Amino acid sequence: MYCIGIVGCGRISHSHVNALKAMNGGELRLVACCDIIPQRADEIAALTGAKTYTDYDVMLAEEKLDLVVLCTPSGLHPAHALKAAEAGVNILSEKPLGTNDLEIIDRAIAAADRANVLYLEVKQNRLNPPILLLREALEAGRFGRIHQIVSNVFWARPQDYYDMAPWRGTWEMDGGCLSNQAAHYVDMVQWMGGSVESVKAFSSTLGRRIEAEDTISVILKFRSGAIGNINVSVLTYPKNYEGSITVMGEKGTVRIGGVAMNKIETWNFADSHEMDSRISEASYDPKSVYGGGHAVLYEELPKILAGDRTSRAYVTAREGRKTVQILVKAYQDAEKL
């Protein structure tokens, strides 16, 4: 059995707890949870029987953990990963790995290497059935040369969402809609498009009282010559409208839409293939914009912790760093305007 601790018992931690509770086997056990707000840790403890902490350092010192899950504000992820690595504990970080400091992310990666521990990132949208089918088509070469990849994240986050916690929408701890709501979509575009050569961006803060942006458009040029475009807003009225990715190539076009890349809306290729018969079964109805990938991730975690590196759920911090690098470049370019 692998013993797990969670630090940060807010909104996203419940996706991890629910995934753990849904597991068929007993290979993973949540033994500890930590939050600086005691009531939040108590809530997770009531659901799981985990021991509560309000001090992360104390939890790492007292518990014999196989894995620590980072569900704290994004700006704290690198420092918390660094501490876990120094304690010899494997790390699973929520997205993104950090906000605007690649140097501390690199220090955390180096510390994990020295300690010979895993440093992984949650990329649950990579595990969405429609995305898995899209990736299969891409790897099979069905698109031919990729021309353009477009992702739209048109969601609604009212002012009271930001008012729930003082760190939300701040540059230091959160960033804006690109780094928070759209981090997985940034990852998806670069995962499908490959190495990014240049990044341009336009951003505005139009409707929310926050430091960072609530609306942004990002243009990527891939090393292959293809163009990427990411459009994000949290001002969509009256509710979440779209979370999509469209991939266009010389021999194929696929659009995966819905509110969280959960529905295949367009699937056109020059040549037919066995995978075409799986289109209808790939689409699904997610319970939230987080999708259903956390449950898949936790089913895969025991194998990953045991040494399996073949799972789609195995996403290292080095891979996750690519997303932060795009975020940093986009924000730097937007600041010039």
C-alpha positions in Angstrom: 0.0 0.0 0.0 1.2 3.5 -0.9 0.6 6.2 1.7 -0.4 9.7 0.4 -0.6 13.1 1.9 -2.4 16.1 0.5 -1.3 19.7 1.1 -4.0 22.3 0.3 -7.5 21.2 1.1 -9.5 23.6 -1.0 -11.5 23.2 -4.2 -9.3 20.9 -6.3 -8.4 18.6 -3.4 -11.9 17.1 -3.6 -11.2 15.8 -7.1 -8.3 13.8 -5.7 -10.3 12.6 -2.7 -13.2 11.5 -4.9 -10.8 9.7 -7.2 -9.2 7.9 -4.3 -12.6 6.9 -2.9 -13.7 5.6 -6.3 -10.7 3.2 -6.7 -11.4 -0.5 -6.9 -8.3 -1.6 -5.1 -6.8 -0.6 -1.8 -3.3 0.2 -3.1 -3.5 3.9 -2.3 -4.4 5.4 1.1 -4.8 9.0 2.1 -3.1 9.1 5.5 -2.6 12.9 6.0 -4.0 16.2 4.8 -2.7 19.7 5.5 -4.1 23.2 5.2 -3.3 26.4 7.0 -7.1 26.7 7.5 -7.9 23.9 10.0 -11.5 23.6 9.0 -10.6 22.6 5.5 -8.2 19.9 6.6 -10.9 18.7 9.0 -13.4 18.4 6.2 -11.1 16.2 4.2 -10.3 14.2 7.3 -14.0 13.6 7.9 -14.3 12.1 4.4 -11.2 9.9 4.5 -10.0 9.4 8.1 -6.7 11.1 7.3 -4.7 12.8 10.1 -4.8 16.6 9.9 -2.0 19.1 9.9 -1.7 22.8 9.6 2.1 22.8 9.0 3.4 21.2 5.8 6.9 20.7 7.3 5.5 18.9 10.2 3.5 16.6 8.0 6.5 15.7 5.9 8.6 15.1 9.1 6.0 13.0 10.9 4.4 10.9 8.2 6.0 8.1 6.2 4.6 9.2 2.8 5.1 7.6 -0.6 3.6 10.5 -2.4 2.6 14.1 -1.6 -0.2 15.8 -3.7 0.2 19.5 -4.1 -3.2 21.2 -4.2 -2.0 24.6 -2.9 -2.1 27.9 -4.9 0.0 27.6 -8.0 2.6 30.1 -6.8 3.4 27.7 -3.9 3.8 24.6 -6.0 7.5 24.8 -6.7 8.5 25.5 -3.1 6.3 22.7 -1.8 7.7 20.3 -4.4 11.2 21.3 -3.4 10.5 20.5 0.3 8.9 17.1 -0.6 12.0 16.2 -2.8 14.3 17.1 0.1 12.3 14.9 2.3 12.6 12.0 -0.2 8.9 11.9 -1.1 7.4 11.5 -4.6 5.5 14.5 -5.8 2.2 14.9 -7.7 1.6 18.6 -8.4 -1.7 20.2 -9.6 -1.4 22.5 -12.6 0.5 24.6 -13.3 3.9 23.7 -11.8 4.3 27.4 -11.0 3.3 30.9 -12.1 6.1 33.1 -13.3 9.4 31.7 -12.0 11.0 28.9 -14.1 14.2 29.0 -12.0 12.5 27.6 -8.8 10.7 25.0 -10.9 14.1 23.9 -12.3 15.5 23.8 -8.7 12.6 21.5 -7.7 13.2 19.3 -10.7 16.9 19.1 -9.8 16.1 18.3 -6.2 13.8 15.5 -7.3 16.5 14.1 -9.5 19.0 14.2 -6.7 16.6 12.4 -4.3 15.6 9.9 -7.0 11.9 10.7 -6.5 9.2 11.2 -9.0 8.0 14.7 -9.8 4.8 14.4 -11.7 2.1 16.9 -12.8 -1.7 16.3 -13.0 -2.6 16.5 -16.7 -6.1 14.9 -16.4 -7.3 16.2 -19.7 -4.7 14.1 -21.5 -6.8 11.2 -20.2 -10.1 12.3 -21.6 -11.3 9.6 -24.0 -11.8 12.0 -26.9 -8.3 13.4 -26.4 -6.8 9.9 -26.3 -8.5 9.2 -29.6 -7.2 12.4 -31.1 -3.7 11.7 -29.9 -3.9 8.2 -31.4 -4.9 9.7 -34.7 -2.0 12.2 -34.5 0.6 9.5 -33.7 -0.8 7.3 -36.5 0.1 10.2 -38.9 -3.5 10.6 -40.1 -3.3 14.4 -40.2 -0.3 14.5 -42.4 1.4 17.9 -41.9 -0.2 19.9 -39.1 -1.3 23.4 -40.2 -3.1 24.9 -37.3 -4.2 24.1 -33.7 -6.9 26.3 -32.0 -8.1 26.1 -28.4 -10.9 28.1 -26.9 -11.7 28.3 -23.2 -14.8 30.4 -22.7 -15.9 30.0 -19.1 -17.6 32.0 -16.4 -15.9 33.0 -13.1 -17.9 35.7 -11.3 -16.3 38.2 -9.0 -17.3 36.2 -5.9 -15.1 33.4 -7.2 -12.1 35.6 -6.9 -13.3 37.1 -3.6 -13.3 33.7 -2.0 -9.5 33.8 -1.5 -7.1 36.7 -1.5 -4.5 34.9 -3.7 -6.9 34.3 -6.6 -6.1 36.4 -9.7 -2.8 37.6 -8.3 0.4 37.5 -10.3 2.4 35.9 -7.5 0.1 33.0 -6.5 -2.3 32.4 -9.4 -1.9 34.4 -12.6 -4.9 35.1 -14.8 -7.3 33.0 -16.9 -4.5 31.7 -19.1 -2.4 30.2 -16.2 -5.3 29.1 -14.1 -8.4 28.1 -16.1 -6.5 27.4 -19.4 -3.3 25.8 -18.2 -4.5 22.4 -19.4 -5.4 23.8 -22.8 -2.0 25.4 -23.2 -0.6 21.9 -22.5 -2.9 20.3 -25.0 -2.0 22.7 -27.8 1.8 22.2 -27.2 1.3 18.4 -26.7 -0.3 18.2 -30.1 1.8 20.8 -31.8 5.3 20.0 -30.6 8.2 22.4 -29.9 7.2 26.1 -29.8 9.4 28.6 -31.5 7.7 31.9 -30.6 4.8 33.3 -28.5 2.7 36.4 -28.9 -0.2 37.6 -26.8 -2.8 40.3 -26.2 -4.5 40.5 -22.8 -7.0 42.6 -20.9 -8.7 42.8 -17.6 -12.2 43.9 -18.5 -14.7 42.7 -16.0 -13.1 41.3 -12.8 -11.3 43.2 -10.0 -8.0 41.2 -10.1 -4.4 41.9 -10.8 -4.1 39.5 -13.7 -6.0 39.2 -17.0 -9.5 37.9 -17.4 -9.3 37.8 -21.2 -6.4 36.8 -23.4 -5.5 35.6 -26.9 -2.2 33.8 -27.5 -0.6 33.0 -30.8 2.1 30.3 -31.1 4.4 29.4 -33.9 5.6 25.9 -33.7 9.0 24.8 -34.9 7.2 22.8 -37.6 5.8 26.0 -39.1 2.3 25.3 -37.8 0.4 28.1 -36.0 -1.4 27.7 -32.7 -4.0 30.0 -31.2 -5.4 29.9 -27.6 -8.4 32.2 -26.7 -9.5 32.4 -23.1 -12.1 34.4 -21.1 -13.7 34.0 -17.7 -16.3 36.6 -18.6 -18.6 34.3 -20.6 -22.3 35.0 -20.0 -24.1 33.4 -18.2 -22.1 30.2 -17.7 -19.3 28.0 -18.9 -19.7 27.7 -22.7 -16.8 26.0 -24.3 -13.5 24.2 -23.7 -12.3 23.0 -27.1 -9.4 22.1 -29.3 -9.3 21.9 -33.1 -6.5 20.3 -35.0 -6.2 20.9 -38.7 -3.8 19.2 -41.1 -3.3 18.4 -44.7 -5.3 15.2 -44.5 -7.6 15.7 -41.5 -9.6 18.0 -39.2 -10.8 17.2 -35.7 -12.6 19.4 -33.3 -13.2 18.3 -29.7 -15.6 20.6 -27.9 -18.1 20.6 -25.1 -17.2 22.5 -21.9 -14.1 20.5 -21.2 -12.8 18.8 -24.4 -15.3 16.0 -23.8 -17.2 15.8 -27.1 -16.0 14.9 -30.6 -17.8 17.4 -32.8 -15.8 17.1 -36.0 -13.8 14.0 -37.2 -12.8 14.1 -40.8 -9.9 12.3 -42.4 -8.9 11.6 -46.0 -8.6 7.8 -45.3 -10.8 5.6 -43.1 -9.4 3.7 -40.1 -10.5 1.3 -37.4 -10.4 4.0 -34.8 -13.3 5.8 -36.6 -15.7 3.3 -35.2 -14.8 4.5 -31.7 -15.9 8.1 -32.1 -19.3 7.9 -30.6 -18.2 6.0 -27.5 -15.3 8.4 -26.8 -17.6 11.4 -26.1 -18.8 11.7 -22.6 -20.6 14.1 -20.2 -18.3 15.4 -17.5 -19.6 16.3 -14.1 -17.5 19.4 -14.0 -14.9 21.3 -16.2 -12.2 19.2 -14.5 -13.4 16.3 -16.5 -13.1 12.7 -15.4 -9.3 12.3 -15.7 -8.5 12.4 -12.0 -10.2 9.0 -11.5 -8.2 7.5 -14.4 -5.0 9.0 -13.0 -5.4 7.5 -9.6 -6.2 4.1 -11.1 -2.8 4.4 -12.9 -0.8 5.7 -9.9 0.0 2.4 -8.2 1.6 1.2 -11.5 3.5 4.4 -11.9 4.8 4.4 -8.3 5.9 0.8 -8.9 8.0 1.8 -11.9 5.7 1.7 -14.9 6.5 4.6 -17.3 4.2 3.6 -20.2 1.0 5.1 -18.9 -0.5 8.3 -20.4 -0.9 9.5 -16.8 2.9 9.5 -16.4 3.6 13.2 -17.0 6.9 14.5 -15.6 7.7 17.9 -14.3 10.0 18.4 -17.2 7.1 17.9 -19.5 4.9 20.2 -17.4 7.6 22.9 -17.5 6.8 23.4 -21.2 3.4 24.8 -20.2 4.9 27.2 -17.7 7.4 28.3 -20.3 4.6 29.3 -22.7 2.7 31.1 -19.9 5.8 33.1 -19.0 6.5 34.1 -22.6 2.8 35.0 -23.2 2.7 37.2 -20.2 6.0 38.8 -21.0 4.8 39.6 -24.6 1.4 41.0 -23.4 3.2 43.3 -21.0 5.1 45.0 -23.9 1.9 46.2 -25.4 
